Amino acid sequence: QALAVAQERGASCLWLGVWEENGRAIGFYRKNGFAAFGSHVFRLGTDEQTDILMKLPLRGS
């Protein structure tokens, strides 16, 4: 549904963050056209975690 809403609103891309240790999710998103473009460190309690930022170009961008 996020993809449909983004397209409906004329967004140029759809992006998300996925935990760097979640290889299955990263593979799924890559298989569906997303590409990594950066990372973001966040805290989960006292533990630092890293998300891989991925985006899917829309509208031929």
Secondary structure, DSSP 8 states (H G I E B T S, - for coil): -HHHHHHHTT-SEEEEEEETT-HHHHHHHHHTT-EEEEEEEEEETTEEEEEEEEEEE-TT-
